[in-house]
Amino acid sequence: MKALLRLCLLALLFSAGTAAATQLGVNAINNWKTADLCAAQAQKAHPDFTAVENAKREEALNRCLESHNLPPRTSSPPPR
């Protein structure tokens, strides 16, 4: 009986930690989806690959990301 009680307590303890980690994952995935939607909207608004259109597309993408409180995309990895 005590072993069953311990098992139940351990299961409850681990399930609470898993729920918190899962919520962080859900938030990250939602942010990625929003960033992808911003990229798709910018591509649809500026489909050509000229230098002018590329600049406009980047500006539209950054404005959309900023409006959703997301960090701007970088063209190169951050320095270490």
C-alpha positions in Angstrom: 0.0 0.0 0.0 2.8 2.4 0.9 4.5 1.5 -2.4 1.4 2.5 -4.3 1.1 5.7 -2.4 4.8 6.6 -3.2 4.2 5.7 -6.9 1.2 8.0 -7.0 3.1 10.8 -5.4 6.0 10.4 -7.8 3.7 10.4 -10.8 2.0 13.6 -9.5 5.3 15.3 -9.0 6.6 14.4 -12.4 3.4 15.4 -14.2 3.5 18.9 -12.7 7.1 19.4 -14.0 6.1 18.1 -17.4 3.2 20.4 -17.7 5.4 23.4 -17.1 7.9 22.3 -19.7 5.2 21.6 -22.2 3.7 25.1 -21.8 7.1 26.6 -22.7 7.3 24.4 -25.7 3.8 25.4 -26.8 4.7 29.1 -26.4 7.9 28.6 -28.5 5.9 26.7 -31.3 3.3 29.5 -31.3 6.0 32.1 -31.7 7.6 30.1 -34.6 4.2 29.8 -36.3 3.6 33.5 -36.0 7.1 34.3 -37.4 6.4 31.9 -40.3 3.1 33.7 -41.0 4.9 37.0 -41.0 7.4 35.7 -43.5 4.7 34.3 -45.7 2.8 37.7 -45.7 6.0 39.6 -46.5 6.8 37.2 -49.4 3.2 37.5 -50.7 3.4 41.3 -50.6 6.8 41.5 -52.2 7.3 38.4 -54.4 10.1 39.6 -56.7 13.7 39.0 -56.0 15.2 42.4 -57.0 17.3 44.3 -54.5 14.5 46.8 -53.9 11.9 44.1 -53.3 14.2 42.2 -51.0 14.6 45.3 -48.9 10.9 46.0 -48.8 10.3 42.3 -47.9 12.8 42.5 -45.1 11.2 45.7 -43.8 7.7 44.2 -44.0 8.9 41.1 -42.1 10.6 43.1 -39.4 7.5 45.3 -38.9 5.2 42.2 -38.6 7.6 40.5 -36.1 7.8 43.7 -34.1 4.0 44.1 -34.0 3.8 40.6 -32.5 6.6 41.3 -30.0 9.0 38.8 -31.6 12.7 39.4 -32.2 13.8 40.3 -35.7 15.4 37.6 -37.8 19.1 37.9 -38.4 21.0 37.1 -41.5 23.9 35.7 -39.7 24.3 33.9 -36.4 25.0 36.0 -33.3 28.7 36.4 -32.4 30.1 34.1 -29.7 
